[in-house]
Amino acid sequence: MSGRRDASSHLRARSAPVRAATKLAAALLALCGFVLGAGAAHGGELKPWTGGATPALALKDPTGKPHNLTDYRGKVVLLNFWATWCAPCREELPSMQALRERLAGKGFEVITVNLMESEEKITAFRESELIDLPVLMDRDGAAAKRWKVRMLPISFVIDRQGAIRYQLVGEANWTGPEVAPVIERLIGADRKSQSASAAR
């Protein structure tokens, strides 16, 4: 009898890591839009933000240098949560980089937040895909939780005063006609507002 109980306990102990891995895999798939909102993962739409104040964001990049979202006040910021295992995330990064290059010198920046991956994995991905975007590391998922990230990719457009203006759930073509002009208008509107304030 005790032999059967011991064998049963041993089987449960061996299967626990498998169950944990299965749960983790399901959570990752859900985040990447394959389980929750699969349609949204392709062709996201910029929507006005109605979620309240901008959450704090203070993380390190892969070299260990600290970054704080408040350091970017005075610029329009595209903040993107992503991971290398998320196919829609990987697909949209080149257009994000192209938009950053197109708007260079106009008070615009892209910040990407990688979800719970190692420096080595991020560096290898950036080198293989020729992606040169700033990356901050959310090692424990705390930043994603604070920003209420429920799937990947997800992006936020933040104005020069640090307020979130738009949210985009899913993948986007960031240089496309549905997205880029909205960001360009925000940059222009913010610039005019700053000039008017300076004149007063």
Accessible surface in RSA format (square Angstrom, percent):
REM  Atomic radii and reference values for relative SASA: ProtOr
REM  Chains: A
REM  Algorithm: Lee & Richards
REM  Probe-radius: 1.40
REM  Slices: 20
REM RES _ NUM      All-atoms   Total-Side   Main-Chain    Non-polar    All polar
REM                ABS   REL    ABS   REL    ABS   REL    ABS   REL    ABS   REL
RES MET A   1   153.89  79.7 114.61  75.8  39.28  93.5 103.00  87.6  50.89  67.4
RES SER A   2    67.23  56.8  64.05  85.5   3.18   7.3  30.74  65.5  36.50  51.1
RES GLY A   3    47.35  58.4   0.00   N/A  47.35  58.4  38.71 106.2   8.64  19.3
RES ARG A   4   171.40  72.0 162.76  83.0   8.65  20.6  77.93 106.5  93.47  56.6
RES ARG A   5   140.69  59.1 136.82  69.7   3.87   9.2  68.43  93.5  72.25  43.8
RES ASP A   6    96.42  67.5  90.34  89.9   6.08  14.4  28.21  66.4  68.21  68.0
RES ALA A   7    55.02  50.6  46.20  71.3   8.82  20.1  53.82  75.8   1.19   3.2
RES SER A   8    45.91  38.8  41.59  55.5   4.31   9.9  26.97  57.4  18.94  26.5
RES SER A   9    54.42  46.0  49.52  66.1   4.90  11.3  31.90  67.9  22.52  31.6
RES HIS A  10   107.82  58.9 102.14  71.0   5.68  14.5  73.75  76.0  34.07  39.6
RES LEU A  11   114.70  63.9 111.99  80.1   2.71   6.8 112.26  78.8   2.44   6.6
RES ARG A  12   140.20  58.9 137.62  70.2   2.58   6.1  64.20  87.7  76.00  46.1
RES ALA A  13    65.82  60.5  46.73  72.1  19.10  43.4  56.25  79.2   9.57  25.4
RES ARG A  14   157.31  66.0 141.74  72.3  15.56  37.1  38.57  52.7 118.74  72.0
RES SER A  15    39.07  33.0  36.21  48.3   2.86   6.6  35.18  74.9   3.89   5.4
RES ALA A  16    42.66  39.2  38.30  59.1   4.36   9.9  39.18  55.2   3.48   9.2
RES PRO A  17    85.14  62.1  73.78  67.3  11.36  41.3  80.87  66.8   4.27  26.6
RES VAL A  18    97.14  63.9  94.20  85.3   2.94   7.1  97.09  84.4   0.05   0.1
RES ARG A  19   126.14  53.0 122.82  62.6   3.32   7.9  63.16  86.3  62.97  38.2
RES ALA A  20    60.62  55.7  50.20  77.5  10.41  23.7  55.63  78.3   4.99  13.2
RES ALA A  21    59.55  54.8  50.42  77.8   9.14  20.8  55.39  78.0   4.17  11.0
RES THR A  22    85.12  60.5  79.53  80.6   5.59  13.3  67.04  90.1  18.08  27.3
RES LYS A  23   152.99  74.6 144.76  88.8   8.22  19.6  90.85  81.8  62.14  66.2
RES LEU A  24   104.08  58.0  99.25  71.0   4.83  12.1 103.35  72.6   0.73   2.0
RES ALA A  25    49.31  45.3  44.80  69.1   4.51  10.3  48.67  68.5   0.64   1.7
RES ALA A  26    53.41  49.1  48.03  74.1   5.39  12.3  51.03  71.9   2.38   6.3
RES ALA A  27    51.19  47.1  42.04  64.9   9.15  20.8  49.75  70.1   1.44   3.8
RES LEU A  28    53.80  30.0  53.69  38.4   0.11   0.3  53.80  37.8   0.00   0.0
RES LEU A  29    88.86  49.5  88.40  63.2   0.45   1.1  88.86  62.4   0.00   0.0
RES ALA A  30    17.36  16.0  17.36  26.8   0.00   0.0  17.36  24.4   0.00   0.0
RES LEU A  31    31.45  17.5  31.37  22.4   0.08   0.2  31.37  22.0   0.08   0.2
RES CYS A  32     1.00   0.8   1.00   1.1   0.00   0.0   1.00   2.5   0.00   0.0
RES GLY A  33     0.14   0.2   0.00   N/A   0.14   0.2   0.00   0.0   0.14   0.3
RES PHE A  34    99.86  50.0  76.60  47.4  23.25  60.5  77.30  46.9  22.55  64.5
RES VAL A  35    94.83  62.4  66.74  60.4  28.09  67.7  70.71  61.4  24.12  65.4
RES LEU A  36   101.07  56.3  99.46  71.2   1.62   4.1 101.07  71.0   0.00   0.0
RES GLY A  37    44.58  55.0   0.00   N/A  44.58  55.0  31.43  86.3  13.14  29.4
RES ALA A  38    52.25  48.0  43.77  67.5   8.48  19.3  44.39  62.5   7.86  20.8
RES GLY A  39    63.44  78.2   0.00   N/A  63.44  78.2  45.81 125.7  17.63  39.5
RES ALA A  40    41.58  38.2  28.23  43.6  13.35  30.4  37.79  53.2   3.79  10.0
RES ALA A  41     1.27   1.2   1.27   2.0   0.00   0.0   1.27   1.8   0.00   0.0
RES HIS A  42   103.79  56.7  90.55  62.9  13.24  33.9  65.35  67.3  38.44  44.7
RES GLY A  43    67.17  82.8   0.00   N/A  67.17  82.8  35.86  98.4  31.31  70.1
RES GLY A  44    15.59  19.2   0.00   N/A  15.59  19.2   4.02  11.0  11.57  25.9
RES GLU A  45   115.18  66.1 105.86  80.1   9.32  22.2  39.79  77.0  75.39  61.6
RES LEU A  46    19.67  11.0   4.14   3.0  15.53  39.0   4.14   2.9  15.53  41.8
RES LYS A  47   120.34  58.7 120.31  73.8   0.04   0.1  63.01  56.7  57.34  61.1
RES PRO A  48    98.69  71.9  87.54  79.8  11.15  40.5  87.54  72.3  11.15  69.3
RES TRP A  49    59.95  24.1  37.49  18.1  22.46  52.7  38.37  20.5  21.58  35.0
RES THR A  50   132.91  94.5  96.24  97.6  36.67  87.4  71.43  95.9  61.48  92.9
RES GLY A  51    48.64  60.0   0.00   N/A  48.64  60.0  24.98  68.5  23.67  53.0
RES GLY A  52    51.30  63.3   0.00   N/A  51.30  63.3  39.90 109.5  11.39  25.5
RES ALA A  53    95.51  87.8  64.79 100.0  30.72  69.9  76.42 107.6  19.10  50.6
RES THR A  54    38.07  27.1  12.89  13.1  25.18  60.0  11.41  15.3  26.66  40.3
RES PRO A  55    31.08  22.7  17.75  16.2  13.33  48.4  29.08  24.0   2.01  12.5
RES ALA A  56    72.33  66.5  56.56  87.3  15.77  35.9  67.16  94.6   5.17  13.7
RES LEU A  57     2.14   1.2   0.32   0.2   1.81   4.6   0.32   0.2   1.81   4.9
RES ALA A  58    65.37  60.1  41.97  64.8  23.40  53.2  42.92  60.4  22.45  59.5
RES LEU A  59    31.22  17.4  23.94  17.1   7.28  18.3  30.18  21.2   1.04   2.8
RES LYS A  60   112.02  54.7 109.43  67.1   2.59   6.2  53.20  47.9  58.82  62.7
RES ASP A  61    20.09  14.1  19.88  19.8   0.22   0.5   6.76  15.9  13.33  13.3
RES PRO A  62    28.54  20.8  12.06  11.0  16.47  59.9  12.14  10.0  16.40 101.9
RES THR A  63   122.94  87.4  82.54  83.7  40.40  96.3  84.40 113.4  38.54  58.3
RES GLY A  64    36.82  45.4   0.00   N/A  36.82  45.4  24.69  67.7  12.14  27.2
RES LYS A  65   126.53  61.7 120.78  74.1   5.75  13.7  72.59  65.3  53.94  57.5
RES PRO A  66    96.10  70.0  85.21  77.7  10.89  39.6  85.44  70.5  10.66  66.3
RES HIS A  67    30.37  16.6  26.15  18.2   4.22  10.8  22.57  23.3   7.80   9.1
RES ASN A  68    54.58  37.6  53.96  52.1   0.63   1.5  12.09  29.1  42.49  41.1
RES LEU A  69    17.12   9.5  12.94   9.3   4.18  10.5  13.53   9.5   3.59   9.7
RES THR A  70    76.77  54.6  66.30  67.2  10.47  24.9  55.02  73.9  21.75  32.9
RES ASP A  71   106.14  74.3  69.60  69.3  36.53  86.4  29.41  69.2  76.72  76.5
RES TYR A  72    38.28  17.9  34.26  19.5   4.02  10.5  25.04  18.8  13.24  16.3
RES ARG A  73   139.85  58.7 114.88  58.6  24.97  59.5  36.42  49.8 103.43  62.7
RES GLY A  74    30.19  37.2   0.00   N/A  30.19  37.2  20.60  56.5   9.60  21.5
RES LYS A  75    82.88  40.4  82.30  50.5   0.58   1.4  42.60  38.3  40.27  42.9
RES VAL A  76     0.00   0.0   0.00   0.0   0.00   0.0   0.00   0.0   0.00   0.0
RES VAL A  77     2.19   1.4   2.19   2.0   0.00   0.0   2.19   1.9   0.00   0.0
RES LEU A  78     0.00   0.0   0.00   0.0   0.00   0.0   0.00   0.0   0.00   0.0
RES LEU A  79     0.00   0.0   0.00   0.0   0.00   0.0   0.00   0.0   0.00   0.0
RES ASN A  80     0.16   0.1   0.16   0.2   0.00   0.0   0.00   0.0   0.16   0.2
RES PHE A  81     0.20   0.1   0.20   0.1   0.00   0.0   0.20   0.1   0.00   0.0
RES TRP A  82     2.79   1.1   2.79   1.3   0.00   0.0   2.79   1.5   0.00   0.0
RES ALA A  83     0.00   0.0   0.00   0.0   0.00   0.0   0.00   0.0   0.00   0.0
RES THR A  84    16.64  11.8  12.60  12.8   4.04   9.6   7.84  10.5   8.80  13.3
RES TRP A  85    79.67  32.0  53.49  25.9  26.19  61.5  56.65  30.2  23.03  37.4
RES CYS A  86     0.00   0.0   0.00   0.0   0.00   0.0   0.00   0.0   0.00   0.0
RES ALA A  87    28.81  26.5  28.43  43.9   0.37   0.9  28.61  40.3   0.20   0.5
RES PRO A  88     0.39   0.3   0.39   0.4   0.00   0.0   0.39   0.3   0.00   0.0
RES CYS A  89     0.20   0.2   0.00   0.0   0.20   0.5   0.13   0.3   0.07   0.1
RES ARG A  90    94.84  39.8  86.94  44.3   7.90  18.8  21.53  29.4  73.31  44.4
RES GLU A  91    98.28  56.4  73.63  55.7  24.66  58.7  40.93  79.2  57.35  46.8
RES GLU A  92     2.28   1.3   0.31   0.2   1.98   4.7   2.21   4.3   0.08   0.1
RES LEU A  93     1.88   1.0   1.88   1.3   0.00   0.0   1.88   1.3   0.00   0.0
RES PRO A  94    72.33  52.7  65.53  59.7   6.80  24.7  67.62  55.8   4.71  29.3
RES SER A  95    19.55  16.5  14.45  19.3   5.11  11.8  18.05  38.4   1.50   2.1
RES MET A  96     0.00   0.0   0.00   0.0   0.00   0.0   0.00   0.0   0.00   0.0
RES GLN A  97    28.69  16.0  28.69  21.0   0.00   0.0   4.96  10.6  23.73  18.0
RES ALA A  98    41.23  37.9  36.55  56.4   4.67  10.6  38.13  53.7   3.09   8.2
RES LEU A  99     0.00   0.0   0.00   0.0   0.00   0.0   0.00   0.0   0.00   0.0
RES ARG A 100    67.56  28.4  66.30  33.8   1.25   3.0  10.76  14.7  56.80  34.4
RES GLU A 101   114.99  66.0  95.56  72.3  19.43  46.3  46.19  89.3  68.80  56.2
RES ARG A 102   115.19  48.4  90.21  46.0  24.98  59.5  60.11  82.2  55.07  33.4
RES LEU A 103     3.26   1.8   3.07   2.2   0.19   0.5   3.26   2.3   0.00   0.0
RES ALA A 104    71.10  65.4  48.30  74.5  22.80  51.9  53.98  76.0  17.12  45.4
RES GLY A 105    87.70 108.1   0.00   N/A  87.70 108.1  42.53 116.7  45.17 101.2
RES LYS A 106   103.26  50.4  98.50  60.4   4.76  11.3  56.65  51.0  46.61  49.7
RES GLY A 107    18.96  23.4   0.00   N/A  18.96  23.4  11.94  32.8   7.02  15.7
RES PHE A 108    13.27   6.6   0.03   0.0  13.25  34.5   0.03   0.0  13.25  37.9
RES GLU A 109    21.54  12.4  21.54  16.3   0.00   0.0   0.36   0.7  21.18  17.3
RES VAL A 110     0.00   0.0   0.00   0.0   0.00   0.0   0.00   0.0   0.00   0.0
RES ILE A 111     1.66   0.9   1.66   1.2   0.00   0.0   1.66   1.2   0.00   0.0
RES THR A 112     0.96   0.7   0.96   1.0   0.00   0.0   0.64   0.9   0.33   0.5
RES VAL A 113     0.00   0.0   0.00   0.0   0.00   0.0   0.00   0.0   0.00   0.0
RES ASN A 114     0.60   0.4   0.29   0.3   0.31   0.7   0.00   0.0   0.60   0.6
RES LEU A 115     8.91   5.0   7.70   5.5   1.21   3.0   7.70   5.4   1.21   3.3
RES MET A 116   108.79  56.3  79.89  52.9  28.90  68.8  65.96  56.1  42.83  56.7
RES GLU A 117    19.68  11.3   7.38   5.6  12.30  29.3  14.20  27.5   5.49   4.5
RES SER A 118    50.86  43.0  41.35  55.2   9.51  21.9  36.42  77.6  14.44  20.2
RES GLU A 119    49.42  28.4  49.32  37.3   0.09   0.2  18.69  36.2  30.72  25.1
RES GLU A 120   126.44  72.6 117.09  88.6   9.35  22.3  72.50 140.2  53.93  44.0
RES LYS A 121   111.07  54.2 103.06  63.2   8.02  19.1  54.69  49.2  56.38  60.1
RES ILE A 122     0.06   0.0   0.06   0.0   0.00   0.0   0.06   0.0   0.00   0.0
RES THR A 123    57.74  41.1  56.63  57.4   1.11   2.6  43.74  58.7  14.00  21.2
RES ALA A 124    59.22  54.5  51.28  79.1   7.94  18.1  56.06  78.9   3.16   8.4
RES PHE A 125    20.98  10.5  15.84   9.8   5.15  13.4  20.44  12.4   0.54   1.5
RES ARG A 126    56.13  23.6  53.74  27.4   2.39   5.7  10.25  14.0  45.88  27.8
RES GLU A 127   123.07  70.7 105.15  79.5  17.92  42.7  48.22  93.3  74.85  61.1
RES SER A 128    83.37  70.4  46.11  61.5  37.26  85.8  50.52 107.6  32.85  46.0
RES GLU A 129    95.13  54.6  78.20  59.2  16.94  40.3   8.78  17.0  86.35  70.5
RES LEU A 130   146.47  81.6 131.23  93.9  15.24  38.3 137.98  96.9   8.49  22.8
RES ILE A 131    14.36   8.2   7.94   5.9   6.43  15.5   8.09   5.8   6.27  17.0
RES ASP A 132    97.91  68.6  94.84  94.4   3.07   7.3  25.59  60.2  72.33  72.1
RES LEU A 133     0.74   0.4   0.54   0.4   0.21   0.5   0.74   0.5   0.00   0.0
RES PRO A 134    33.67  24.5  24.17  22.0   9.50  34.5  33.12  27.3   0.56   3.5
RES VAL A 135     4.96   3.3   1.70   1.5   3.26   7.9   1.70   1.5   3.26   8.8
RES LEU A 136     3.35   1.9   3.35   2.4   0.00   0.0   3.35   2.4   0.00   0.0
RES MET A 137     5.46   2.8   1.63   1.1   3.83   9.1   1.72   1.5   3.73   4.9
RES ASP A 138     0.72   0.5   0.43   0.4   0.29   0.7   0.02   0.1   0.70   0.7
RES ARG A 139   133.89  56.2 114.17  58.2  19.72  47.0  59.41  81.2  74.48  45.1
RES ASP A 140   108.32  75.9  82.63  82.2  25.69  60.7  40.39  95.1  67.92  67.7
RES GLY A 141    12.46  15.4   0.00   N/A  12.46  15.4   7.16  19.6   5.30  11.9
RES ALA A 142    43.79  40.3  35.53  54.8   8.25  18.8  41.03  57.8   2.75   7.3
RES ALA A 143     1.49   1.4   0.74   1.1   0.76   1.7   0.74   1.0   0.76   2.0
RES ALA A 144     7.44   6.8   7.41  11.4   0.04   0.1   7.44  10.5   0.00   0.0
RES LYS A 145   171.93  83.9 155.50  95.4  16.43  39.1 105.73  95.2  66.20  70.5
RES ARG A 146   113.26  47.6  93.44  47.6  19.82  47.2  43.33  59.2  69.94  42.4
RES TRP A 147     6.18   2.5   0.80   0.4   5.38  12.6   2.36   1.3   3.82   6.2
RES LYS A 148   137.12  66.9 125.76  77.2  11.36  27.0  77.29  69.6  59.83  63.7
RES VAL A 149    15.53  10.2   0.11   0.1  15.42  37.1   0.11   0.1  15.42  41.8
RES ARG A 150   166.36  69.8 156.75  79.9   9.61  22.9  70.14  95.9  96.22  58.3
RES MET A 151    16.80   8.7  16.69  11.0   0.10   0.2   7.26   6.2   9.54  12.6
RES LEU A 152     0.14   0.1   0.14   0.1   0.00   0.0   0.14   0.1   0.00   0.0
RES PRO A 153     0.00   0.0   0.00   0.0   0.00   0.0   0.00   0.0   0.00   0.0
RES ILE A 154     6.64   3.8   6.64   4.9   0.00   0.0   6.64   4.8   0.00   0.0
RES SER A 155     0.45   0.4   0.13   0.2   0.32   0.7   0.28   0.6   0.17   0.2
RES PHE A 156     0.07   0.0   0.07   0.0   0.00   0.0   0.07   0.0   0.00   0.0
RES VAL A 157     0.29   0.2   0.29   0.3   0.00   0.0   0.29   0.3   0.00   0.0
RES ILE A 158     2.42   1.4   2.42   1.8   0.00   0.0   2.42   1.7   0.00   0.0
RES ASP A 159     8.95   6.3   7.73   7.7   1.22   2.9   0.00   0.0   8.95   8.9
RES ARG A 160    17.22   7.2  13.14   6.7   4.08   9.7   0.19   0.3  17.04  10.3
RES GLN A 161   101.79  56.9  84.18  61.5  17.61  41.9  62.82 133.7  38.97  29.6
RES GLY A 162    11.04  13.6   0.00   N/A  11.04  13.6   6.58  18.1   4.46  10.0
RES ALA A 163    44.65  41.1  41.89  64.6   2.76   6.3  44.55  62.7   0.10   0.3
RES ILE A 164    10.77   6.1   0.05   0.0  10.72  25.8   0.05   0.0  10.72  29.1
RES ARG A 165    96.64  40.6  89.10  45.4   7.55  18.0  17.06  23.3  79.58  48.2
RES TYR A 166    50.18  23.4  50.18  28.6   0.00   0.0  13.91  10.5  36.27  44.7
RES GLN A 167    46.40  25.9  44.85  32.8   1.55   3.7   1.97   4.2  44.43  33.7
RES LEU A 168     0.19   0.1   0.03   0.0   0.16   0.4   0.19   0.1   0.00   0.0
RES VAL A 169    50.19  33.0  44.53  40.3   5.66  13.6  44.53  38.7   5.66  15.4
RES GLY A 170     0.00   0.0   0.00   N/A   0.00   0.0   0.00   0.0   0.00   0.0
RES GLU A 171    31.31  18.0  31.31  23.7   0.00   0.0   4.60   8.9  26.70  21.8
RES ALA A 172     6.22   5.7   0.43   0.7   5.79  13.2   4.29   6.0   1.93   5.1
RES ASN A 173    88.83  61.3  76.58  74.0  12.25  29.5  35.25  84.8  53.58  51.8
RES TRP A 174     0.00   0.0   0.00   0.0   0.00   0.0   0.00   0.0   0.00   0.0
RES THR A 175    44.09  31.4  28.96  29.4  15.13  36.1  10.36  13.9  33.73  51.0
RES GLY A 176     3.45   4.3   0.00   N/A   3.45   4.3   3.32   9.1   0.13   0.3
RES PRO A 177   110.43  80.5  89.67  81.7  20.76  75.4  94.97  78.4  15.46  96.1
RES GLU A 178   132.94  76.3 114.42  86.6  18.52  44.1  68.91 133.3  64.03  52.3
RES VAL A 179     5.47   3.6   5.47   5.0   0.00   0.0   5.47   4.8   0.00   0.0
RES ALA A 180     1.09   1.0   1.09   1.7   0.00   0.0   1.09   1.5   0.00   0.0
RES PRO A 181    43.04  31.4  41.91  38.2   1.13   4.1  42.88  35.4   0.15   1.0
RES VAL A 182    25.48  16.8  24.18  21.9   1.30   3.1  24.23  21.1   1.24   3.4
RES ILE A 183     0.29   0.2   0.08   0.1   0.22   0.5   0.29   0.2   0.00   0.0
RES GLU A 184    63.02  36.2  54.08  40.9   8.94  21.3  23.57  45.6  39.45  32.2
RES ARG A 185   155.50  65.3 145.48  74.2  10.02  23.9  79.04 108.0  76.46  46.3
RES LEU A 186     8.60   4.8   4.80   3.4   3.80   9.6   8.14   5.7   0.46   1.2
RES ILE A 187     4.83   2.7   4.83   3.6   0.00   0.0   4.83   3.5   0.00   0.0
RES GLY A 188    20.44  25.2   0.00   N/A  20.44  25.2  20.01  54.9   0.43   1.0
RES ALA A 189    57.02  52.4  46.17  71.2  10.85  24.7  51.00  71.8   6.01  15.9
RES ASP A 190     8.51   6.0   8.39   8.4   0.12   0.3   0.12   0.3   8.39   8.4
RES ARG A 191   107.07  45.0 106.96  54.5   0.11   0.3  54.76  74.8  52.31  31.7
RES LYS A 192   158.48  77.3 151.57  93.0   6.90  16.4  97.44  87.7  61.04  65.0
RES SER A 193    60.76  51.3  51.74  69.0   9.02  20.8  27.87  59.3  32.89  46.1
RES GLN A 194    75.44  42.2  67.96  49.7   7.48  17.8  29.76  63.3  45.68  34.6
RES SER A 195    67.88  57.4  56.17  75.0  11.72  27.0  38.30  81.6  29.59  41.4
RES ALA A 196    46.42  42.7  37.77  58.3   8.65  19.7  45.28  63.8   1.14   3.0
RES SER A 197    61.27  51.8  46.76  62.4  14.51  33.4  31.02  66.1  30.24  42.4
RES ALA A 198    89.67  82.4  50.71  78.3  38.96  88.6  63.65  89.6  26.02  68.9
RES ALA A 199    92.30  84.9  49.00  75.6  43.30  98.5  61.64  86.8  30.66  81.2
RES ARG A 200   215.86  90.6 150.42  76.7  65.44 155.8  92.04 125.8 123.82  75.0
END  Absolute sums over single chains surface
CHAIN  1 A    10961.3       8864.1       2097.2       6563.5       4397.8
END  Absolute sums over all chains
TOTAL         10961.3       8864.1       2097.2       6563.5       4397.8
